[in-house]
C-alpha cells in the first residue's frame, strides 16, 4: 500500500496499467472448467481506420460488458480483429503510390501491387488497434485475427465452394452499382444518395411511320377531352445519355391517353436518322400516370427500376458504357448494331436474348465520350432537331460512391451472386422465434423488412485486394470451383484427360462475405477447435443500426447455414453520437469530435463514463464537452474520497462481515451499497447502460461521498474506539465495492486506487463482482429520514437567504415519536450539518417560524430575526417577474407557426427545455414567497 498522490496522473497511469493487464494475461479467458462461457466478437474495424466517436461508444459498451462478466467469474473472450476493407485499402495504397510518383497498379501488375498492400498493412494497418488499447478495450490480443489471414481465407474458400455446390452461389448478369473510379461493383452500403441541383428534360419520341393519335385527357369531373393530335409520345428524363440504350416506352395500363398506341413503335430521337432505332410502347404497373407525362422510357441496363420492368416484359437491355463510364467504343459500327436491334424488335425474340449488352448501340459520333459530355451533346442534337419540348430545373437524388465521390452508374455486368432469399429463411425464423433478439426490440422490424424483401447478394468485386474468387477457367472457359489451385488442376486434368493450364477468376469477394463468417471463422472454423466448441454461439453483438442488413443479417445467414446455430443470442443496437446540438457529426459541418482529444484532455475514464451514462436505449447521444468535463470531476471526487479514507486509516479487515455491523450509519451504507450493486447488475444484464452508470454515480457521489463520509467524520474524530474501528472497516469495505462497481466503466482510476488502498493479490480487473445481498432496511429508512430532514433545512435556508454563518433553532411541532427519536439519535449531526443552534419541541408553530414537513413530522425554523423579510420578498418577486417575462416570450415564439416549422428541430427543442427550466425555477420561487408571506402576516 502506498500514499495516494494529490491528483490522478491519468496520462502516465493509463498506458502503465494497460500494459500490465495485457502483459499479465488479464484479457484472456480464465479457462475455468465449471464457469459459464461468454464471448463477444468485435465488429472488425477497417484496417485503414482510425478511432471515431461511434467506435469509442461501441467499444466502450462492449468493454463494460466484458469487464462486468469477467468479474462475475465467467470465461470471457472478447474476440478482436480487423477487416481488410477491400476498396478503402486499395485506395489508400494507390494514393500512396501516386504521391510517390510510382508506376500505377496496372503498370506493375497484380502480384507486385498486392505485395505493396501487404507491406502497407504491416507498417500502417495497426493504427486503430493501438487506439482501442488507448480506450481501455480489454480484448484478447493474443487471438487477434484479420479477415485475410490464412485461417480466415481458408474458411472463405470453403464457404464459397460449398455454397456453389449447393446451388446457392451462381454467376449471372444483373444490374449492380458500378463505381467508375474504382471500376468495381459496390454494395448499397457504399452508395451515398445526395440531393443535388439537376434538370428534367422532356423530349418527343416520334411514332414510327409518321402515325398520329388523338391525345385525350380526363377532366376532374371525368369528362374526356381531346387535347391535340400527336405524332409523338412525350418522355421526361434526368439522364438523356441513357436514351441510347432504351428498350421500350412504358405507360400504366389504366392510362387512357395512350390506349390507341399501345403495342406500336416509336423512334429514339438520337443518332443518324437513317438508322434510328424503333422501340415498342408497352404497359406496366411501374409508371405513375400522374407524374410527368405518365410515359417512362425503359433503359434496363442503366436503371434499377427499369431493370425490373425490362425483366418482367422481356425488353432488351443494352449496356452503353465502359468500366470508366465513358460511352463504349467496342463492337461493330452503329449502323450494323442498330440493324440487329431493329431485327430483335421486329421478331419479338425469346427471353434468352433479353440481355444483349454485347451490342454497342452508341452512335459513332458519341463513342468514347465521357457520359456527362455525351449528355450535353445529345441534348444539343435533339434540341437542334426540334424534338426537345422543355427543360425543368429539378432537385434530384444522385448516387455517389462513398469513397470515390463520383456518380455511381447502374451497370449490367457479369457478377457472382449468393441466393440470399434461400439463406435468409432460417435467419428470419430465428428472430421470429426469439433465438436471437434485438435490443431495443423495435430494430427487429428493420431486420424483417429487409430480410423478407431480400435481393440476390452480389458477392464479387472487380478489385485486386481481397479474397480472390476460388474459380478457375480452362482454355474453353470450362469452370472449376475448388478450395485450392491444386484441387482445380486435378479436376481439370480429369476433365481434359491431361494436365491443363488454368486461369483464376480475377474478381475478389465482397468484404462483407468474409466478415459474415466472423463469429465462427475467428474461433478456428472450419477446424473444430476448442475455442469454437467453447465460445460459439457468442453471447451478444453490439453494433450500429446501419449495418443490420449488411453484416448482422449475413452473419445470421452464414452461422445458421454452416454451424446450424445462431451466431449470437442478442443484438444490441447502439445509438448515434451527435454533437451537443443534436446534429450528426460530419467533416463538412466541421463538428466531428476526435475521442482521443477528450482522452488527452480529461482522461479516458471521463470519456468512457460520459458515453456509458448517455447510452440510453433508442435515444441518440448529444455529446457536449461539458459532460466529459463533469465526469472528470466525478473521478476527482472519487480520488479525493479515497485520499480521505486513507488519511483516516480505513483499511480492509480480515473476516469483516457487512451483515454484522451494529451502528445505523454503517448498516445504512452497507444496505445502500448492496442495493446499488443489485440495481447495477440488473441494468447491465438488460443493456441499460445509462441506468447502470446513474446508479453507481448517485451512490458514489451523493450517498457515500456527500453523506456517509460527512456522517463518519465525528466517529473518526471521536473517543469510541469500537465505533471507530467498525466505521473504518465499513468505509474500506464500501469503497472497495465502489471500485469494483465502477471498474467496468472507469477501469484506470479504479485500478490505480485499488492498488493504493491495500496490498492485493490480484488486479481489480480480476476481482469478484458484488454478489452478496446485505440488507438493513430499518437503518436505511432511519438514515434516509435524517438526510431528508437536513436537506429540507438547507433548502429553506437557501430559499429564505439565511446567512450561511447564522445558526437558527429547530423545533419539532406536535407529537411525533419517530421524529423525536431521530433528533435524539442524530441531533449532533443535524446541528453540525444544518447549522442548527438548538433543538426543542413545541405543541404549536412558533411565531416568526417557517414550517418544514419532513421525515413524517412537522418542524419549524424560527428565522424572522435573522432575515429582512420585506427585502427578501422584494428580491424574490423581482426574480419571479423576470422569469414570468422569459416564459411569456418563449410561449409567443413557440406559438409562432413559422418559427416552429422553419427553425431547426434542436432550436425548437431548446426553447421547450428553457421554458421548462424557467417554470420549475418559478415554482420554487413561489414556494419561498408563500413562506415569506406567512412570516410577514
GUDOPA-636405 format. One record per residue (C-alpha): y negated, z, x negated. Coordinates in steps of 0.2 Angstrom, whole numbers, plus 2048, in hexadecimal, padded with zeros to 3 digits. Layout:
YZX;...
This chain:
800800800;7EF7FC7FA;7DD8007FF;7D77F380C;7C87E8805;7B77E980D;7BA7D7814;7C97CB817;7C87BE80A;7D07B0814;7CC7A2808;7D77AB7FB;7E47B3806;7E97A4811;7F0799803;7F87A97FA;8007AF80A;80679E80F;80D79A7FE;8177AA7FE;81E7A780F;82479680A;82A79B7F9;8347AA801;83C79F80E;8347A781D;833796826;846793826;851798834;8587A9832;86A7A3834;8707B283E;8807AE846;87D7B9855;86B7B4858;8647A7864;85F79685D;84E78F860;84777F85A;83777585B;835764854;82476084F;81C750856;81C747846;80A743840;807732838;809732826;7F872A825;7F073882F;7E574782C;7E3756837;7D9755846;7D5761854;7E375B85F;7EF75E851;7E876F84D;7EA774860;7FC76E861;802774851;7FA785854;803787864;81478285D;81178E84F;80D79C85B;81E799864;828798853;8207A884C;8237B185D;8357AB85F;8387AF84C;8327C184F;83D7C285E;84C7C0852;8517AE856;8577A184A;84779684A;846785843;83577C844;83B76B83F;82D761836;82A750830;81F741830;81F730838;81E72082E;81071983A;814706838;8036FE83B;7F870C835;80170D824;8026FB821;7EF6FA825;7EB708819;7F570080B;7EE6EE80E;7DC6F580E;7E06FE7FE;7E66EE7F7;7D76E47FD;7CB6F17F5;7D36EF7E5;7D26DC7E6;7E56DB7E5;7EF6CC7EC;7F36CE7FF;8046D3805;8096C280A;8056BC7F8;80F6CA7F0;81E6C97FD;8276D6807;8306DF7FA;8216E27EE;8166E77FD;8236F4803;8236FB7F1;8116FE7F2;812706803;81F7127FD;8157167EE;80671A7F9;811725804;81672F7F5;8047317EE;7FA7327FE;80573580D;80674880C;7F474C811;7F8752823;80775C81D;7FC766811;7EF76881F;7FD76F82B;80077C81D;7EE78081D;7EF783830;7FD79082D;80B785835;81B78E831;82677E831;83677E827;830772819;841772810;84676781F;83775B81F;83C74A825;834739826;83872C832;83D720825;84772B81A;859726817;861731824;85572C832;85671A82D;86971B82F;867723840;85B715845;867707840;875710849;86B711859;8666FF859;8776F9856;87F703863;8726FF870;8746ED86C;8876EE86E;8846F687F;8796E9885;86A6F4885;8616EB877;85E6D9878;8526CB872;8476C287F;8376B9880;82A6C388A;8186C788A;8126D487E;8016DB878;7FE6D1868;7F26D785B;7EB6C8852;7E56D2843;7F56DA83F;7FF6CB846;80B6D7850;8106DC861;8096EE865;80D6FA872;8016FF881;7FE70F878;7F570586A;7EA6FC876;7D970387A;7D26FB88A;7BF6FB889;7B26F6895;7A76E888E;7996DC893;7A26CC898;7A16BD8A4;7AA6B58B2;7AA6A28B2;7AE6988C2;7B56878C0;7BB6798CB;7CD6748C9;7CD6628D1;7DB65E8DD;7E76508D7;7E363F8DC;7D26438E3;7D964B8F3;7CE6568FE;7D066490A;7C666D917;7C167E90F;7C068A91D;7BB69D91E;7BD6AA92B;7AE6B3931;7AE6C6934;7B26C3947;7C16B8942;7B96A8946;7BF69A93A;7B0690933;7B0680929;7A668291A;7A8672910;7B466490B;7BA6678F9;7C365D8ED;7C666C8E1;7CC67E8E1;7C168B8DA;7C76968CC;7BF6A58C3;7C46AB8B2;7BD6B78A4;7C86AD897;7C569A899;7CE697889;7DF69C892;7DC68D89E;7E5682892;7F568B896;7F468C8A9;8046898B2;7FE68B8C4;7F06908D0;7F669E8DB;7EE6A48EC;7F46B18F8;8006AB906;7F46B1914;7E56A990D;7E269B91A;7D4693910;7E168B904;7EF688911;7EC675911;7EF6738FE;7FD67F8FB;80A6758F1;7FE6688EB;7F86658D9;7E76688D1;7E16638C0;7DC66F8B1;7CA6698AD;7CD66A89A;7D265D88E;7D364A88D;7D164389F;7DF63789D;7EB645899;7E56538A4;7F365E8AA;7F76618BC;7FD6728C2;8036778D3;7FA6828E0;8066908E5;8066A08F0;80A6B18E9;8066C38EE;7FC6C68DE;7EB6BE8E2;7DE6C88EC;7D66BC8FA;7C76C78FA;7C46C68E7;7BA6B78E0;7C06A78E8;7D16AF8EB;7DA6A28E0;7E16A78CF;7E669C8C1;7F76A18BA;7F86A28A7;8096AA8A4;8096AA891;7F86B3890;7F66C089E;8026CE8A4;7FE6CB8B6;8006B98B5;8106BB8AC;8186C48BA;8126B68C6;8196A98BB;82A6B18BA;82B6B48CD;8266A28D0;82F6998C1;81E6938BB;81E68C8A9;81669789C;80D68F88D;80869987D;7F7692878;7F469C868;7FB6A0857;7FE6B1850;7EB6B384A;7E66AE85C;7DF69D857;7E468E862;7F468785C;7F5678850;808675850;81266985B;810658861;7FF651865;7F7656876;7FB64687F;80D64887C;80E65A880;803658890;81064A896;81E656894;81566389E;8116568AB;8246518AC;8296648AE;81D6668BD;8236568C5;83565B8C3;83366C8CA;83F6718BB;84B6808BB;8486928B6;84F6908A4;8406858A0;8336918A6;82F697894;82968788C;81D68F87F;825683872;819676879;807676872;7FC672881;7EC674877;7E1664878;7DF65D866;7CD661865;7CF673868;7DE67685C;7DB68284E;7CC68A856;7CA69D857;7CD6A2869;7BB6A786C;7B4698864;7BF68D86F;7B969787E;7A769187B;7AC67F878;7B767F888;7A9686893;79D67988C;7A966B88F;7AC6708A1;79A6738A4;79566289D;7A265A8A9;79A6638B8;7A966D8BC;7A167E8B9;79C6868C9;7936968C2;7946A48B6;7926B68BA;78E6C58AE;79C6D18B0;7A36E28A8;7B56DF8A3;7C36E989C;7C76E288B;7D76E8881;7D46EC86F;7E06F1862;7DD70385E;7DE70084B;7DA6EE849;7CB6EF855;7CE6DD85A;7D16D686C;7E36D7870;7EB6C7876;7F96C7883;8066BC87A;8176B487F;8226B8870;8346BB86B;8376CD86A;8456DA86A;8456E587A;84E6F587F;8546F6891;849705895;84D7058A8;85F7088A4;85B715897;84F71E8A2;85B7228B0;8637328A9;8527378A2;84A7378B3;8597408BA;85774E8AD;8457528B2;8497508C4;85775D8C3;84D7698B7;8577678A7;84776389F;83776A8A7;8247668A4;8177738A1;80B7728AA;81776C8B8;80C75E8BE;80F7538AF;82074F8B6;8177438C2;8107398B3;8217388AC;8297338BC;81C7268BF;81F71D8AF;83271F8AE;8357198C0;82A7098BD;8307068AB;82F6F58A2;83B6EF894;8366F7884;8306EB877;8376F3867;8336E685A;8236E484F;81E6D6844;81A6E2835;8226E5824;8216F8824;82E70082F;8416FF833;8466ED831;8506E8840;8636E883B;8666D6840;86B6C8835;86B6B6838;8776A8832;87269782D;87469183F;86B6A1846;87B6A984B;8766BC84C;87F6CA844;87A6DC849;8806E983D;87B6FA836;87B6F3824;87A6E281B;88B6E4815;8926E6826;8886D682C;88F6CC81D;8A06D1821;89E6CC833;8966BB82E;8A56B8822;8B16BB830;8A76AF83B;8A46A182F;8B46A3826;8AB6A5815;89E6AF80D;88D6AA815;87B6AE810;8716B781E;85F6BA821;85A6CB829;84E6CB838;83D6CD831;8366D883F;8366EB83E;8396F884C;82B6FF856;82671084E;82A71985F;83C71385D;84071E84E;83572C855;83F72C865;84E73285B;844740853;84C74F85C;85D74B855;85B73F847;85174D83E;860759840;86C74D837;872741844;87D736844;886743839;88C753843;88275E837;88277183A;86F77083E;87276384C;88076E853;87577D852;864777857;866769863;861769871;85077086B;84677C875;835776879;82A767874;818769873;80E759874;7FF75087C;7FF74788D;7FB736886;80C73487E;81773A88D;81C72788F;81D72287D;826730875;82C73E881;83473288D;83C72887F;843738877;84A73C888;85272B889;85A72B878;85F73E878;86973C888;87072B883;876730872;878743873;87C744886;870753887;85D754889;854756879;84976587F;84977088E;83677188F;82876588C;81776F88A;80976388C;7F976A883;7E8766889;7DA75C880;7CE764874;7BC75F879;7AB763873;7A277287A;79A766887;7AA76088D;7AA74F885;7B974787D;7B774786A;7B4736862;7AD72F852;7A172485C;799734865;79873D854;7A074D85C;7B074D853;7B475E84C;7BE76083C;7CA76F83E;7CA77282B;7B777482C;7BA783837;7C878A82C;7BC78981D;7AE792826;7B679F831;7C87A082B;7D8798832;7DC7A783D;7CB7A5846;7CF79384B;7E1796850;7DC7A585B;7CE79A863;7DA78C867;7E779886E;7DB7A1878;7D4791880;7E5789883;7E678C896;7F378189F;7EB7718A6;7DA7748A0;7D276B891;7CA776884;7B7776881;7B677A86F;7A6782869;7A3789858;79C79985F;7AE79C866;7B579B855;7A87A684E;7AB7B385B;7BE7B4857;7B97B5845;7B07C584A;7C07CB853;7C97C9843;7BC7D383A;7BD7E0848;7D07E2844;7CD7E3832;7C07F1833;7CC7FA83F;7DA7F9832;7CE800825;7C980E831;7DB812834;7DF812822;7D081D81E;7D782A82A;7E882A822;7F1823830;80281D82A;813819830;81F828833;831826832;83A82A842;82A82884C;82E82785F;82082086A;829827879;828839873;81583B870;80D849879;7FA84687A;7F383C888;7E983187C;7F882C872;80382A881;7F681E888;7F4813879;807812877;80880D88A;7FA800888;8027F9878;8137F7881;80A7EF890;8017E3885;8117DE87C;81A7DB88D;80C7D1894;80A7C7884;81D7C3884;81D7BD896;80E7B2892;8157AA883;8267A788C;81C79E89A;81179488D;80279D893;7FA79E882;7E97A2888;7EF7B1892;7F97B7882;7EA7B6878;7DF7BF885;7EC7CD886;7EC7D1874;7DA7CF872;7D57DB880;7E17E887A;7DC7E7868;7C97E686A;7C67F0879;7D47FD87B;7D9800869;7C97FD85F;7BC80286C;7C4810875;7D381786C;7CC81885B;7BC820862;7C782D86C;7D183085C;7C2834851;7C0846857;7D3849854;7D2842843;7C484D83F;7CB85C848;7D586C843;7E586984D;7F1862840;7FF85E84C;7F3854857;7EC84B848;7FD847841;803840852;7F3836854;7F482F842;80682A844;802822855;7F381984E;7FE811840;80B80D84C;800804859;7F67FB84B;8077F4845;80B7EE857;7FA7E5857;7FE7DD847;80E7D784D;8077D185E;7F97C8856;8037C0848;8097B0851;7F77AC854;7EE7B3845;7FB7B3837;7F07B5828;7E67C482B;7F47CD834;8007CA825;7F37D0819;7F07E0822;8027E3825;8057E4812;7F57EF80F;7F97FC81C;80B801816;8187FD809;8237F0812;8347E980F;8307D9818;8227CD81D;81A7CF82D;8207BE832;8317C5832;82D7D583B;8357D884C;82B7D585C;8277E4867;8367E5873;8377F8877;82E7FC887;82580D886;81C812896;811821899;80981C8AA;80182D8AE;7F882E89D;7F381C89F;7EB8208B0;7E28308A8;7DB82689A;7D68178A4;7CC8238B0;7C482B8A0;7BF81A89A;7B98158AB;7AE8248AD;7A682289B;7A380F89E;79B8138AF;78F8208A7;78A814899;7878068A6;77B8118B0;7728168A1;76F80489C;76A7FF8AD;75E80D8AF;75780A89D;75B81C898;75681F886;76581D87B;76282E873;75F838883;76D843889;76F84689B;77A8518A6;78984C8AF;78D8538C0;79D8528CA;7998518DC;7A48598E9;7B785E8E8;7C18538DC;7CF85C8D3;7D584D8C9;7C48498C3;7C185B8BF;7D085B8B5;7CA84C8AC;7BA8548A7;7C38648A2;7CF85A896;7C384D88F;7B2855891;7AE85487F;7B284187E;7A783E88D;799848886;79A83F875;79D82D87B;79182D88A;783838883;786846890;77C85688E;786861899;79485F8A6;7948698B7;7998688C9;78F8698D9;7928678EC;78585A8EF;77B84D8E5;76D8558DB;75B84F8DD;7568418D1;76883C8CD;77082B8CD;78182B8D6;7918248CD;7A28218D5;7B08218C8;7C18288C5;7C382B8D8;7B48378D8;7A18388DA;79683C8CB;78483E8C9;77883B8BA;7688448BC;75C8388B3;74B8398BD;7448438AF;7488378A1;7428278A8;7328208B0;73A81B8C0;72B8108C6;72A8078B6;73C8038B6;73C7FD8C8;72D7F18C3;7377EB8B3;7477E78BC;73E7DF8CB;7357D48BF;7457CE8B7;74D7CC8C9;73E7C18CE;7417B68BF;7537B48C2;7507B08D5;7447A28CF;75179C8C3;75F79C8D0;7537938DD;74F7858D0;7617828CC;7657818DF;7587748E1;75F76A8D3;77176B8D9;76B7668EB;7647568E3;7717498E7;76A73D8D9;76C74B8CC;77E7508D1;78473E8D1;77B7378C2;77B7468B6;78A7488AA;7977538B2;7957608A4;7837628A8;7867658BA;7947718B6;78877A8AA;77B77C8B8;7887848C3;78D7908B5;77B7958B2;7787988C4;7887A38C5;7837AD8B6;7717B08BD;7787B58CE;7847C28C6;7757C98BB;76A7CA8CB;7787D48D4;7797E08C6;7667E28C6;7667E58D9;7727F38D7;7677FB8CA;7587F98D5;7618018E4;7658108D9;7538118D3;74C8108E5;75781E8EA;7508298DC;73E8258E1;7418288F3;
